Amino acid sequence: MNLSNLILEIKNKDSFLCIGLDTDINKIPKFLLKEEDPIFSFNKSIINKTNPYCVAYKINTAFYESLGTKGWVSMKRTIDYINKNFPEIFTIADAKRGDIGNTSKMYAQTFFGNMNFDSVTINPYMGSDSVKPFLEFKNKISILLGLTSNIGALDIQLKKTNKDYVFIEMIKSSMIWGNEDNMMYVVGATKPQYIEKIRKLIPNHFLLIPGVGTQGGDLNEICKYALNDNIGILVNSSRSIIYASNDENFADEAVIEAINLQEKMKIILAQEK
């Protein structure tokens, strides 16, 4: 998928909602554990109910990889289900990969070639050769970690060099590796005070913004600084949507939370017109 398709989907749905499928076997409703593939059964129900209100699904691969072979099967079944039934929806492998060139080439083949995700998150702090193998795939998007939402971002990303913050220096360096058509950046919703600075640096790139919901990010505050002429953002919410209920009606409760966010987004977009 290219970004023009994503922009069209955002405008059609009045939504820039990304739902994170951070599916934890220990948190899904207990009755699903009787299923042959509980993870996929849970995901399928969430997807079937919420797809009219979101434009992207983000699969955090750690929750699947932790289960070994069964987890990889569940992840493949989930991405195949989305691609077959909702090809207009943007898909993200939240894998945070990044290694020396020949290893990154294999990671790129895994998520773009074999799994057929539209995008993958990448840790760019090893430099250009850890990212460029991903950029070789046409109509695929590399999402670089810019400024993350976790407390540990203070340890390195928010350290000052003699020029600027480390994360700003990383963005400046990485801008020339690709362009706004094949690269996005992750910017945490819990750090809105830095978004304006980031937007001035990369006005045309899409931003993937996690941290709304359980982590406490404020949607209106984010949008004040992050929106651009093409909307230019995906706001991710995971736990507050998919774990809205632990009962048999879990998917119905999830869709209520998704609609709540989508309606807020619709109001914000109407104000931008």
C-alpha positions in Angstrom: 0.0 0.0 0.0 1.2 3.5 -0.7 0.5 6.5 1.4 -2.0 8.0 -1.0 -4.3 5.0 -0.3 -3.9 5.6 3.4 -4.7 9.3 3.1 -7.8 8.4 1.1 -8.9 5.9 3.8 -8.4 8.5 6.5 -10.6 11.0 4.7 -13.3 8.4 3.9 -13.6 7.3 7.5 -12.9 10.6 9.2 -10.4 8.6 11.3 -6.7 8.3 11.8 -7.1 5.6 14.4 -4.6 2.7 14.5 -5.7 -0.2 16.8 -2.9 -2.1 18.4 -3.4 -5.9 18.4 -1.1 -6.4 21.5 -2.8 -9.7 22.1 -1.7 -11.2 25.4 -2.8 -14.9 25.9 -3.0 -14.1 29.7 -5.5 -11.2 29.2 -7.9 -12.4 26.6 -11.3 -13.8 27.8 -10.9 -17.2 29.3 -13.6 -18.8 27.2 -11.5 -18.3 24.1 -8.8 -20.6 25.5 -11.0 -23.5 24.4 -10.5 -22.4 20.7 -7.9 -24.1 18.5 -6.2 -20.7 18.1 -7.3 -18.4 20.9 -5.1 -15.5 19.8 -6.5 -15.5 16.2 -10.0 -16.0 17.4 -9.7 -12.9 19.7 -8.1 -10.8 16.9 -10.7 -11.8 14.3 -13.5 -10.7 16.6 -11.8 -7.4 17.3 -11.1 -6.8 13.6 -14.6 -7.7 12.5 -16.2 -5.2 14.9 -13.7 -2.3 14.7 -12.6 -2.1 11.1 -15.2 0.5 10.1 -13.7 3.0 12.6 -9.9 2.5 12.1 -7.5 2.9 9.2 -4.7 0.7 10.5 -3.9 -2.3 12.7 -0.6 -2.6 14.5 0.5 -6.1 15.5 3.1 -5.9 18.3 5.1 -9.0 17.4 6.5 -9.6 20.9 3.2 -11.0 22.1 3.2 -13.5 19.3 6.9 -14.4 19.2 6.7 -15.2 23.0 4.5 -18.1 22.2 7.0 -19.7 19.8 5.7 -21.5 16.6 2.1 -21.2 17.6 2.4 -17.4 18.0 4.0 -17.0 14.6 1.1 -19.0 13.1 -1.4 -16.8 14.9 0.3 -13.7 13.6 0.4 -15.0 10.0 -3.3 -15.9 10.2 -4.1 -12.5 11.5 -2.2 -10.5 8.9 -3.6 -12.8 6.1 -7.1 -12.2 7.4 -6.7 -8.5 7.3 -5.1 -8.5 3.9 -7.8 -10.7 2.4 -10.9 -9.1 4.0 -9.9 -5.5 4.6 -7.1 -4.7 2.0 -7.8 -1.0 2.4 -6.5 -1.0 6.0 -2.9 -0.2 6.6 -0.9 -2.9 8.5 2.0 -2.4 10.8 4.4 -5.0 12.2 5.5 -3.4 15.4 8.8 -5.4 15.5 11.3 -2.7 16.3 14.0 -4.5 14.2 17.3 -3.0 13.3 20.7 -4.7 12.8 23.7 -4.8 10.4 22.8 -4.8 6.7 22.6 -8.5 5.9 20.5 -9.2 9.0 18.2 -6.3 8.3 17.7 -7.7 4.8 16.4 -10.9 6.3 14.1 -9.0 8.7 12.8 -7.0 5.8 12.1 -10.2 3.9 10.3 -11.7 6.9 7.8 -8.8 7.4 7.5 -7.4 3.9 8.1 -10.5 1.7 6.8 -13.5 3.7 4.2 -11.8 6.0 3.1 -9.1 3.6 2.8 -6.2 6.1 2.5 -2.7 4.7 5.0 -1.4 7.2 7.4 -2.3 10.0 8.8 -0.4 12.9 12.6 -0.1 12.9 15.2 1.0 15.5 17.5 3.3 13.5 20.1 3.9 16.1 22.6 1.5 14.4 22.6 3.8 11.4 21.7 3.8 7.7 22.8 0.2 6.8 20.3 -1.1 9.4 17.4 0.7 7.7 18.2 0.8 3.9 17.4 -2.9 3.3 13.8 -2.2 4.3 13.6 0.8 2.0 14.4 -1.4 -1.0 10.9 -2.8 -0.9 8.4 -0.9 -3.1 5.1 0.3 -1.7 6.3 -0.6 1.8 6.8 1.8 4.7 9.7 1.9 7.2 8.6 3.4 10.5 11.7 4.7 12.4 11.7 5.1 16.1 12.0 8.8 16.7 11.0 9.7 20.2 9.3 6.9 22.1 6.7 7.2 24.8 8.4 5.2 27.5 10.2 6.7 30.5 13.5 5.3 29.3 13.5 7.7 26.4 15.2 10.1 29.0 18.2 7.8 29.1 19.4 8.4 25.6 16.9 9.9 23.2 16.4 13.1 25.3 20.1 13.6 26.1 21.5 16.8 24.7 24.5 16.8 22.4 26.4 20.0 21.7 23.9 20.6 18.9 20.5 19.2 20.0 18.7 16.3 21.5 19.9 12.8 20.4 16.5 12.0 18.8 16.6 15.2 16.8 20.1 14.4 15.5 18.9 10.9 14.6 15.9 12.3 12.6 18.2 14.8 10.8 20.6 12.1 9.8 17.9 9.6 8.7 15.9 12.0 6.6 18.2 11.5 3.6 18.0 7.7 3.8 14.5 7.7 2.3 11.6 10.2 1.9 8.1 11.0 3.1 6.7 8.3 0.7 8.6 5.4 2.3 9.4 6.5 5.8 7.4 7.4 8.9 8.5 8.2 12.4 7.3 7.0 15.8 6.6 9.9 18.2 5.1 9.1 21.6 1.9 10.8 22.6 3.2 11.2 26.1 5.7 13.8 24.9 3.6 16.4 23.0 5.9 19.2 24.0 8.4 17.9 21.4 6.0 17.3 18.5 6.1 20.9 17.3 9.8 20.8 17.0 9.7 17.5 15.1 7.0 18.8 12.7 9.2 21.8 11.8 12.0 19.3 10.9 9.8 16.8 9.0 6.6 18.6 7.9 5.5 16.1 5.3 6.3 12.7 6.9 3.6 10.6 8.6 3.9 10.2 12.3 2.9 7.0 14.2 1.8 8.2 17.6 1.4 5.6 20.3 0.4 6.3 23.9 -3.2 7.5 23.7 -5.5 5.7 26.1 -3.9 3.7 28.8 -0.6 5.6 28.7 -2.4 8.9 29.0 -1.6 10.8 25.8 -4.0 13.7 25.0 -5.5 13.5 21.5 -6.3 17.2 21.2 -2.8 18.3 22.4 -1.2 15.9 19.9 -3.2 17.1 17.0 -2.5 20.8 17.7 1.1 20.2 16.7 1.2 17.0 14.6 -1.4 17.4 11.9 -0.3 18.5 8.5 -1.9 19.2 5.1 -2.4 15.4 4.5 -3.4 14.8 8.1 -0.1 13.0 8.4 -0.6 11.0 11.6 -1.8 7.7 12.8 -2.7 7.6 16.5 -2.5 4.2 18.1 -4.5 2.9 20.9 -4.2 -0.7 22.1 -5.1 -1.9 25.6 -7.9 0.6 26.2 -9.7 -0.8 23.1 -9.0 -4.5 22.9 -9.2 -5.1 26.6 -12.3 -2.9 27.2 -14.0 -6.0 28.5 -13.1 -9.6 29.5 -16.5 -11.0 29.0 -18.1 -12.7 26.0 -19.2 -9.3 24.7 -15.5 -8.1 24.6 -15.6 -7.2 20.9 -18.8 -5.1 21.3 -17.1 -3.2 24.2 -14.0 -2.7 22.0 -16.0 -1.2 19.3 -17.6 1.3 21.7 -14.1 2.5 22.7 -13.0 2.6 19.0 -16.1 4.7 18.1 -15.4 7.1 21.0 -11.9 7.8 19.6 -13.0 8.0 16.0 -15.7 10.5 16.9 -13.2 12.7 18.6 -11.0 12.5 15.5 -13.9 13.4 13.2 -14.5 16.6 15.2 -10.8 17.5 15.0 -10.7 16.9 11.3 -13.8 18.9 10.7 -12.1 21.9 12.5 -9.2 21.6 10.2 -11.2 21.9 7.0 
